[in-house]
Amino acid sequence: MRDYKSLAHTRWDCKYYIVFIPKKRRKVIYGNLRKFLGEIFHELARRKECKIVEGHLMKDHVHICISIPPKLAISHVVGYLKGKCAIEIAKNFKGKQRNFNGEHFWAGGYFVLTVGLDEEVVRKYIRDQEKNDSHRDQYDLDW
């Protein structure tokens, strides 16, 4: 049986698969930043009463399977994750202490897909990203 969550008048299980990229798809997510982002995404999701079910950070994009309560809009949660995360990156990696307006780490858009009953398929796809990406890198494509 599925593990449904509850609000005052709602039983729910809303999961979404989200992908977003750094500005200009730069390959900057590695080393200390990669570890930092993993921790900060989980903390920020928890603050919004969300839970990251599965996630994987690639050098130039992020895959997240996240459970979001129906009272929250997906766009607000993604905007919150990307915005607050950019501020933390500026604080911890760029040496800025204030005046965070205009910090642009992430590109403006994102991809979202409702998971539904295919949750295990989506989670496996996210887990296998490293293998899939290295297989794709073997081809030298110029596009």
C-alpha positions in Angstrom: 0.0 0.0 0.0 1.2 3.5 -0.8 2.4 5.8 2.0 0.0 8.7 1.9 0.6 11.8 3.9 -2.1 13.9 5.5 -3.0 17.5 5.9 -6.1 18.8 7.7 -8.6 17.7 5.0 -6.4 16.0 2.5 -4.6 12.6 1.9 -1.9 13.0 -0.6 1.2 11.6 -2.3 2.4 14.2 -4.8 5.9 13.6 -6.2 7.6 15.4 -9.0 10.7 14.8 -11.0 12.6 18.2 -11.5 15.7 19.0 -13.6 17.4 22.4 -13.6 20.8 23.7 -14.8 23.4 26.3 -13.8 23.5 29.5 -15.9 24.8 28.8 -19.4 25.0 25.1 -18.4 28.4 25.6 -17.0 30.1 22.5 -15.5 30.6 23.9 -12.0 28.9 21.3 -9.7 31.8 19.3 -8.4 34.0 19.0 -5.3 33.0 21.0 -2.2 30.1 22.7 -4.0 28.6 19.4 -4.9 28.6 18.2 -1.3 27.3 21.6 -0.1 24.4 21.6 -2.6 23.3 18.1 -1.6 23.0 19.2 2.1 21.4 22.6 1.3 18.8 21.2 -1.0 17.6 18.8 1.7 17.5 21.5 4.3 15.6 24.0 2.1 13.1 21.3 1.1 12.5 20.5 4.7 11.8 24.1 5.5 9.0 24.1 2.9 7.6 20.8 4.3 8.9 18.9 1.3 11.1 15.9 1.1 13.7 15.0 -1.5 13.1 11.4 -2.2 15.9 10.9 -4.7 18.5 13.3 -6.1 21.6 13.4 -8.2 24.0 16.2 -8.9 25.8 16.1 -12.3 28.5 18.6 -13.3 26.0 20.7 -15.3 22.6 19.8 -14.1 20.5 18.6 -11.1 18.0 15.8 -10.9 15.5 15.7 -8.0 12.5 13.6 -7.2 10.7 15.6 -4.6 7.5 15.2 -2.6 5.6 18.5 -2.4 2.4 19.0 -0.4 -0.6 20.0 -2.6 -1.0 23.3 -0.7 2.3 24.5 -2.4 2.8 25.4 -6.0 5.7 23.5 -7.7 7.0 26.8 -9.2 7.2 28.4 -5.8 9.1 25.4 -4.3 11.6 25.3 -7.3 12.0 29.1 -7.1 12.7 28.9 -3.4 15.2 26.1 -3.8 17.1 27.8 -6.6 17.0 31.3 -5.1 18.0 30.4 -1.5 20.6 28.0 -2.8 22.1 30.8 -5.0 22.3 33.0 -1.9 24.1 30.3 0.1 26.5 29.7 -2.8 27.3 33.4 -2.9 27.9 33.5 0.9 30.0 30.4 1.1 31.9 30.2 -2.2 32.0 33.8 -3.5 32.8 35.5 -0.3 29.7 37.8 -0.3 28.1 38.7 3.0 25.2 40.8 1.9 23.5 42.5 -1.1 22.5 39.3 -2.7 20.2 40.9 -5.3 21.3 39.9 -8.7 23.0 36.6 -7.8 22.4 34.4 -10.8 23.8 30.9 -10.4 20.9 28.9 -11.9 19.3 29.3 -15.3 15.7 30.6 -15.3 13.8 27.6 -16.3 13.4 24.0 -15.2 11.8 20.7 -16.3 9.1 19.1 -14.2 7.2 15.8 -14.6 4.6 14.3 -12.3 5.8 11.0 -11.0 2.5 9.2 -10.3 2.7 5.4 -10.1 6.1 5.3 -12.0 8.0 6.4 -8.9 10.4 3.5 -8.9 11.2 3.9 -12.6 12.0 7.6 -12.0 14.1 6.9 -8.9 16.1 4.3 -10.8 16.7 6.7 -13.7 18.0 9.4 -11.3 20.3 6.8 -9.6 21.7 5.7 -12.9 22.5 9.2 -14.2 26.3 8.8 -13.7 26.3 5.7 -15.8 24.1 7.2 -18.5 26.1 10.4 -18.7 29.5 8.6 -19.0 28.1 6.4 -21.7 26.9 9.5 -23.6 30.4 11.2 -23.2 32.0 8.4 -25.2 30.5 9.8 -28.3 32.2 13.0 -29.6 29.2 14.9 -30.8 29.6 18.5 -32.0 26.1 19.8 -31.3 
